[in-house]
Amino acid sequence: MNPIHYDTVIVGGGPAGLAAAMALTRYRRRTLVVESPEPPRNAASQGVHGLIGLDGISPADLRARTWKDLDAYGLATRADTVAEDITRDDDGFTVTLADGTRAWAGTVLLATGMVDIHPDIEGLAACWGRTVIHCPFCVGEENADRAWAVMAAEPDFAPMVPDAFRAWTSDVVVIAPPEFDGAAEIRDRLRDQGSDLVQGEIARFVHNDGELSAIEFTDGRVLERQTLLWHLPQRQVPLITRLTETLGLTLDSDGYVAVDKDRKTNIAGLYAAGDLTTLYQGAMNSAGAGAAAADAIHFADFF
């Protein structure tokens, strides 16, 4: 089957991909947005915060509202599937979709986001996005003035926790692995700030319908806490890993897709925007990056 031609294919229908689709539509470009039918990474969120005029809107409503706006223009097409592969030719890219169709475009924007690696801990799924949170900006206000714990994987980060999260809580402790460099000194510094360092491996989250009340460790200790901030380890989606092997797509030292200020990757015509490019993740940042990528894609024709 011959591929259907578009000006740009966007792989990913989150804030970055949809912001890019809207901007490219306003530039009167035909765009295909490939959006996985699986629940998005932010599906557990009760509201997206910080978007002007839309603070607290649910992720589902944000997508539905954006597609209603896009459909009114008639230039963006939605494909509810996943992109399995992207190949390059002299003029552009062919994107092969899981439903067997193919699309060709002169430019491609990767906006796939990241995948959180969830450990197998009882109660995590129920609390995730509500009282076990990954971002204080996203859900900190909804968890303000509670007893917090913050997971720290790096010794340099742990002593900064009381000051870093003082805007949301004055009652915060740090949880660290059993083996943690400089633990005794860090514990003393935290106690001087009215905090503490708790080392151990989490076995269970005690909760009532997602409302955290305590954290139980594998050695039986129980720490009473109402909120846990935990930035889980992440990985790229399989497509990105494949492109590093087939196209030579470059990742940075932290495993994110390397881009320049215009969201260009090391491959001409291939752009990336949103969470897959940075540790500093969130709907507003992603939407801004998607819009910036769309600008760069459009003006690339003239410069």
C-alpha positions in Angstrom: 0.0 0.0 0.0 1.4 3.4 -1.0 1.9 5.7 2.0 -0.5 8.7 2.5 1.4 12.0 2.2 1.3 14.7 4.9 3.4 17.7 5.5 4.4 16.5 9.0 3.8 13.4 11.1 3.6 13.9 14.8 4.2 10.8 16.9 2.5 11.3 20.2 -0.8 13.1 21.1 0.1 14.6 24.5 0.5 18.3 25.2 3.7 18.6 23.1 2.2 16.8 20.1 -1.2 18.6 20.3 0.4 22.0 20.7 2.5 21.3 17.6 -0.5 20.1 15.7 -2.4 23.3 16.5 0.5 25.5 15.5 1.1 23.6 12.2 -2.6 23.7 11.5 -2.5 27.5 11.9 0.4 27.4 9.4 -2.0 25.5 7.1 0.0 22.3 7.0 -1.5 18.8 6.7 -0.6 16.9 9.8 -1.0 13.3 11.0 -1.0 12.8 14.8 -0.3 9.2 15.8 -1.8 8.8 19.3 -1.5 5.4 21.1 -4.9 4.0 22.2 -3.3 3.0 25.5 -4.0 5.3 28.5 -1.6 8.2 28.5 1.1 8.6 31.1 -0.9 11.3 32.9 -4.1 9.3 32.9 -4.0 9.1 36.7 -3.9 12.9 37.1 -7.0 14.5 38.4 -6.2 17.7 36.6 -3.6 19.5 34.5 -2.5 22.6 36.2 -0.9 25.9 35.0 -2.5 26.0 31.6 -3.9 29.6 31.1 -7.6 29.5 31.3 -7.7 25.7 31.7 -6.3 25.2 35.2 -7.4 21.8 36.6 -8.8 20.4 33.3 -8.6 16.6 33.2 -6.2 15.1 30.7 -9.1 13.5 28.8 -11.0 16.7 28.6 -7.9 18.6 27.4 -7.4 16.1 24.6 -11.1 16.2 23.6 -11.3 19.9 23.6 -8.1 20.3 21.5 -9.3 17.8 19.0 -12.6 19.6 18.7 -10.6 22.7 17.8 -8.4 20.9 15.4 -11.3 19.2 13.7 -12.8 22.6 12.9 -9.8 23.4 10.7 -9.9 20.0 8.9 -6.1 19.8 8.4 -5.1 17.4 11.2 -5.8 13.7 11.1 -5.7 11.5 14.2 -4.5 7.9 14.0 -5.4 5.9 17.1 -2.5 3.5 16.9 1.3 3.4 17.5 4.2 4.1 15.2 6.2 0.9 14.9 9.0 2.3 12.7 10.3 5.3 10.9 12.6 5.1 7.8 14.3 7.9 5.9 14.6 8.6 2.2 16.2 11.5 0.3 13.1 13.7 0.7 11.5 12.7 4.0 10.3 9.9 6.2 8.0 6.9 6.0 6.2 6.1 9.2 4.9 2.6 9.5 1.9 2.2 11.9 0.8 -0.8 13.9 -2.5 -1.0 12.0 -0.6 -1.7 8.8 -0.9 1.7 7.2 2.0 4.0 6.2 2.4 7.7 6.1 5.0 9.8 4.4 6.1 13.3 5.4 8.9 15.7 4.8 9.3 16.2 8.6 8.5 14.2 11.7 8.1 15.4 15.2 8.7 12.8 18.0 6.5 13.7 21.0 6.2 10.2 22.5 6.8 11.2 26.1 8.5 8.8 28.5 7.5 5.6 30.3 7.6 5.5 34.1 9.0 2.3 35.5 6.7 1.3 38.3 8.1 -1.0 40.9 5.9 -3.9 42.1 4.9 -2.3 45.4 1.4 -3.0 46.9 -0.7 0.2 46.9 1.4 2.2 44.5 -1.0 2.0 41.6 -3.9 3.2 43.8 -1.9 6.2 45.2 -0.1 7.2 42.0 -1.0 10.6 40.8 -2.9 11.4 43.9 -0.8 11.1 47.1 2.3 9.4 45.6 3.3 12.1 43.2 6.1 12.8 40.7 5.9 16.6 40.5 5.3 19.2 43.2 4.1 21.8 40.6 1.6 19.3 39.2 0.0 18.1 42.4 1.8 19.9 45.2 -1.0 22.4 45.9 -3.5 19.5 46.3 -1.1 17.9 48.8 -0.1 21.1 50.7 0.2 21.2 54.5 0.5 17.5 54.9 3.2 15.2 56.2 5.5 14.5 53.2 8.3 12.1 52.4 10.6 12.7 49.4 12.5 9.9 47.7 16.2 10.8 47.2 18.4 8.7 45.0 21.3 11.2 45.0 23.2 12.2 48.2 23.6 15.8 46.9 19.9 16.2 46.7 18.8 15.0 50.1 20.0 17.9 52.3 18.1 20.4 50.0 14.7 18.8 50.5 13.4 20.8 53.5 14.1 24.1 51.7 13.1 22.9 48.3 9.6 21.8 49.4 9.0 24.3 52.1 6.4 26.1 49.9 4.1 23.0 50.3 5.0 21.5 53.7 7.0 22.2 56.8 6.8 18.4 57.7 9.0 16.5 55.4 11.5 13.6 55.7 13.8 12.0 53.1 13.7 8.4 52.2 16.9 6.9 50.8 18.2 3.4 49.9 19.8 1.3 52.6 23.2 2.0 51.1 23.6 5.8 50.8 26.9 7.7 50.7 27.3 10.1 53.6 24.1 9.0 55.3 25.2 9.9 58.8 26.3 13.4 57.9 23.1 13.9 55.8 20.9 12.7 58.6 22.5 15.2 61.0 22.1 18.1 58.5 18.4 17.2 58.0 17.7 16.9 61.7 19.2 20.4 62.2 16.5 21.6 59.7 13.7 19.7 61.6 13.7 16.9 59.1 15.2 13.4 59.0 16.7 10.7 56.8 14.9 7.3 56.7 16.7 4.5 54.9 15.1 1.3 53.7 13.2 -0.5 50.9 9.5 0.2 50.6 7.3 -2.9 50.8 3.8 -1.4 50.9 1.8 1.8 50.8 -1.0 1.9 53.4 -3.9 3.8 52.0 -7.6 4.3 51.9 -8.8 4.5 48.3 -5.5 6.2 47.2 -5.2 8.4 50.3 -1.8 7.5 51.7 -1.5 7.2 55.4 1.8 5.2 56.0 4.8 3.7 54.2 5.8 0.2 55.3 9.4 -1.0 54.8 10.6 -4.5 54.1 12.0 -4.7 57.7 8.6 -4.0 59.2 9.1 -0.3 60.1 6.2 1.9 59.4 6.5 5.6 58.6 3.3 7.7 58.9 3.1 10.0 55.9 0.3 11.4 53.8 2.2 12.3 50.6 5.3 10.8 48.9 7.2 12.6 46.2 8.9 10.1 44.0 10.3 10.7 40.5 10.3 7.2 39.2 12.9 5.9 36.9 12.0 6.3 33.2 12.7 4.8 29.9 12.1 5.7 26.3 9.3 4.1 24.3 10.4 1.2 22.0 10.2 3.3 18.9 12.9 5.7 20.2 15.2 2.9 21.2 14.7 1.4 17.7 15.5 4.8 16.0 18.8 5.0 17.9 19.8 1.7 16.3 18.4 2.2 12.8 18.7 6.0 12.2 21.4 6.8 14.6 19.2 9.1 16.7 21.3 10.6 19.5 20.4 10.4 23.2 22.1 12.6 25.8 24.0 11.2 28.8 20.8 11.0 30.8 18.9 9.0 28.1 16.8 11.8 26.7 16.6 12.6 23.0 19.2 15.3 22.3 17.8 18.4 20.6 19.0 21.9 19.9 17.2 25.1 20.7 14.8 24.5 17.7 14.0 21.0 18.9 16.0 19.5 16.0 17.6 16.1 16.6 20.9 15.1 14.9 18.8 13.8 12.0 17.8 16.4 9.4 14.0 16.8 9.3 13.4 14.9 12.5 12.4 16.9 15.6 11.6 16.0 19.2 9.7 17.9 21.9 8.3 17.2 25.3 9.1 14.9 28.1 11.3 12.6 26.0 13.9 15.4 25.7 14.2 16.6 29.3 14.1 15.9 33.0 12.1 19.1 33.4 8.7 17.7 32.5 5.2 18.9 32.6 2.2 19.9 30.5 3.1 23.6 30.1 6.8 22.9 29.3 5.8 20.2 26.8 3.2 22.4 25.1 5.7 25.2 24.8 8.3 22.9 23.3 5.7 21.5 20.8 4.7 25.0 19.7 8.4 25.9 19.3 9.1 22.8 17.3 6.2 23.6 15.0 7.6 27.1 14.4 11.0 25.6 13.5 9.4 23.1 11.2 7.5 25.8 9.3 10.3 28.3 9.0 12.8 25.6 8.0 11.4 25.9 4.5 12.6 29.6 4.3 16.0 29.5 6.0 
